[in-house]
Amino acid sequence: MSITSTPSAGAETDPTRGLAASPVVARWTAVAFAAASVLWTLFPLLRPWADKVVPAPDGLAAAWASDAWVFAHLCGIAALGLLAPALLGLRSLLAARPGGRGATLLTWATALAWIGAAGASLYYGAEIFGIRTFAEASLRRGDASLLDEVQVLREQPTATVLFGVGLLLIAVAGVLAAIALYRARVPWAWTGVVFAAGLVLVLPQFFFGPEVRIAHGVLFGIGCLVVAFAVTRLSARRR
């Protein structure tokens, strides 16, 4: 009589276990966190700040029409967009651990980060291309009054609601990720607190000037980097 071994229920119900065991998942998860770190740090460093001072109209229009304005905001969009795949990779790694503690919370964190980034990106699109269009028209026509429409664009109700709600969802995703890392008792679990702080402060920092926003960019970057390091340590420990 032959005896056939059957897989455990956990292995059957969690399709990410085999995937998460691969160091490739850990590697790309760490890369996603690290890339988000660099991109968000670059956002306030590269962004022209002419709209936060009192420049001549031509200087303001030139700043808004510049490539630096576009590139900086694209960095911000890309950083927020990388959060969801990074959290999904982290979720796979935690699901592969005994008990899979924290994986469910990271499922929610991934979903919220994805929805939040999508909502915020719509507003960023207006910031990048809408404002640049007004600025280019102002320079072309020599009419500084066209820049008055920028504030109307920024305060469009639907756009601001999507932006605010999107960033709030990203903040919640950060908190859930921190709780998940704590519950999973992974090495360097405290890194989730720094990561969550960076995400929670994404929305409030928009109400401050360049210095605070640059400081927040550094905090956000450090939070993503330390989680990336925790991921590498977790992968090394599994091996």
C-alpha positions in Angstrom: 0.0 0.0 0.0 1.5 3.3 -1.0 1.1 6.5 1.0 0.7 9.7 -0.9 1.6 12.9 1.0 -0.8 15.8 0.6 0.1 19.5 0.9 -1.0 21.4 3.9 -4.1 23.5 3.7 -2.1 26.7 4.1 0.0 25.8 1.0 -3.1 25.1 -1.0 -4.9 28.3 -0.1 -1.9 30.7 -0.3 -0.7 30.9 -3.9 2.1 33.4 -3.0 4.0 31.0 -0.8 6.1 29.4 -3.5 6.5 32.7 -5.3 7.6 34.5 -2.1 10.3 32.0 -1.4 12.2 33.2 -4.5 14.9 35.8 -3.8 13.8 37.5 -7.0 10.6 38.7 -5.3 12.6 40.1 -2.4 15.1 41.7 -4.8 12.4 43.5 -6.9 10.5 44.5 -3.7 13.6 46.2 -2.3 14.2 47.8 -5.7 10.7 49.2 -5.8 11.0 50.7 -2.3 14.5 52.1 -3.1 13.3 53.7 -6.4 10.3 55.3 -4.6 12.7 56.7 -2.1 14.9 58.3 -4.7 12.1 59.6 -6.8 10.1 61.3 -4.0 13.3 62.8 -2.6 14.0 64.3 -6.0 10.5 65.8 -6.3 11.0 68.7 -3.9 14.7 69.1 -4.8 14.1 69.6 -8.5 10.7 71.4 -8.3 10.9 75.1 -9.1 9.6 77.1 -6.1 8.8 80.3 -7.9 5.1 80.0 -6.9 6.0 80.0 -3.2 7.8 83.4 -3.4 6.9 86.7 -5.0 8.7 86.6 -8.4 8.1 88.7 -11.4 5.3 87.3 -13.6 7.8 86.3 -16.3 9.9 84.3 -13.7 6.8 82.5 -12.5 5.7 81.6 -16.0 9.2 80.5 -16.9 9.3 78.2 -13.8 5.9 76.6 -14.6 6.8 76.2 -18.3 10.2 74.6 -17.5 11.3 71.0 -18.0 12.2 70.9 -14.3 8.6 71.5 -13.4 7.5 68.5 -15.5 10.3 66.2 -14.5 9.9 66.9 -10.7 6.2 66.1 -10.8 6.7 63.0 -12.8 9.1 61.8 -10.1 6.4 62.4 -7.5 3.8 60.5 -9.5 6.2 57.6 -10.1 7.2 57.4 -6.5 3.5 57.1 -5.4 2.9 54.6 -8.2 5.7 52.3 -7.0 4.2 52.0 -3.5 1.6 49.5 -4.4 3.8 47.0 -6.2 6.4 47.4 -3.4 3.8 46.6 -0.8 2.5 43.7 -2.8 6.0 42.3 -2.9 6.3 42.8 0.9 2.9 41.1 1.3 4.2 38.0 -0.6 7.2 37.8 1.6 5.2 37.9 4.8 2.7 35.4 3.4 5.5 32.9 3.0 6.5 33.1 6.7 5.1 30.6 9.2 1.6 31.7 10.0 1.6 34.4 7.3 1.1 37.1 9.9 0.6 40.6 8.5 -0.2 39.4 5.0 -3.9 40.3 5.2 -3.1 43.9 6.3 -0.7 44.3 3.5 -3.3 43.1 1.0 -5.4 46.1 2.2 -2.4 48.4 2.2 -1.6 47.4 -1.4 -5.2 48.1 -2.6 -5.4 51.4 -0.8 -2.0 52.5 -2.1 -3.0 51.7 -5.6 -6.3 53.5 -5.4 -4.7 56.5 -3.6 -1.9 56.8 -6.2 -4.4 56.7 -9.0 -6.5 59.5 -7.5 -3.5 61.7 -6.7 -2.0 61.2 -10.1 -5.1 62.8 -11.8 -4.4 66.0 -9.9 -0.7 65.8 -10.6 -1.5 65.5 -14.3 -3.3 68.9 -14.1 -0.3 70.3 -12.2 2.1 69.2 -14.8 0.4 69.8 -18.1 -2.4 72.2 -17.3 -0.3 74.7 -15.4 2.5 74.4 -18.0 0.0 75.2 -20.8 -1.1 78.4 -19.1 2.5 79.3 -18.4 3.6 78.7 -22.0 0.6 80.8 -23.3 1.5 83.6 -20.9 5.1 83.7 -22.2 4.0 83.4 -25.8 1.5 86.2 -25.6 3.2 88.3 -23.0 0.0 88.3 -20.9 0.7 87.6 -17.2 -3.1 87.6 -16.5 -3.3 84.1 -17.9 -1.5 82.9 -14.8 -4.5 83.8 -12.7 -6.2 80.7 -14.1 -3.7 78.5 -12.4 -5.4 79.0 -9.0 -8.8 78.2 -10.6 -7.3 75.0 -12.0 -5.7 74.0 -8.6 -9.0 74.6 -6.7 -11.2 72.7 -9.0 -13.5 70.8 -6.5 -13.5 67.3 -8.0 -9.7 67.4 -8.6 -8.9 68.6 -5.1 -11.2 65.9 -3.5 -9.6 63.2 -5.5 -6.2 64.5 -4.5 -7.0 64.7 -0.9 -8.7 61.4 -0.6 -6.0 59.7 -2.6 -3.3 60.9 -0.3 -5.3 60.0 2.8 -5.6 56.4 1.4 -1.9 56.4 0.9 -1.5 57.5 4.6 -3.7 54.6 5.7 -1.7 52.2 3.6 1.4 53.3 5.4 -0.1 52.7 8.8 -1.4 49.3 7.8 2.1 48.4 6.5 3.7 49.4 9.8 1.2 47.3 11.8 1.8 44.4 9.5 5.5 44.5 10.0 5.1 44.7 13.7 2.7 41.8 13.9 4.9 39.7 11.6 7.8 40.3 14.0 10.3 40.5 11.1 13.8 41.8 11.6 13.9 45.5 11.6 10.1 45.7 12.1 10.5 49.3 13.5 11.3 50.5 9.9 7.6 50.4 9.3 7.1 53.3 11.7 9.5 55.5 9.7 7.8 54.4 6.5 4.3 55.2 7.8 5.4 58.6 9.1 6.6 59.5 5.6 3.3 58.4 4.0 1.0 60.0 6.7 2.7 63.4 6.2 2.4 63.4 2.4 -0.8 65.4 2.5 0.0 67.9 5.4 3.4 68.8 3.9 1.7 70.4 0.9 0.6 73.3 3.1 4.1 74.3 4.0 7.0 76.0 2.2 10.0 74.5 0.3 12.1 73.8 3.4 9.5 71.6 5.1 8.7 69.9 1.9 12.3 69.1 1.1 12.7 67.8 4.7 9.6 65.6 4.2 11.1 64.3 0.9 14.2 63.2 2.9 11.9 61.5 5.6 9.9 59.8 2.9 13.1 58.6 1.2 14.6 57.3 4.4 11.3 55.4 5.3 11.3 53.6 1.9 15.1 52.9 2.1 14.9 51.3 5.6 12.0 49.1 4.5 14.0 48.1 1.5 16.9 47.1 3.8 14.5 45.2 6.0 13.3 43.3 3.0 16.9 42.3 2.1 17.5 41.2 5.7 14.3 39.2 5.7 15.3 37.5 2.4 18.7 36.7 3.8 17.3 35.2 6.9 14.9 32.9 4.9 17.9 31.6 2.9 
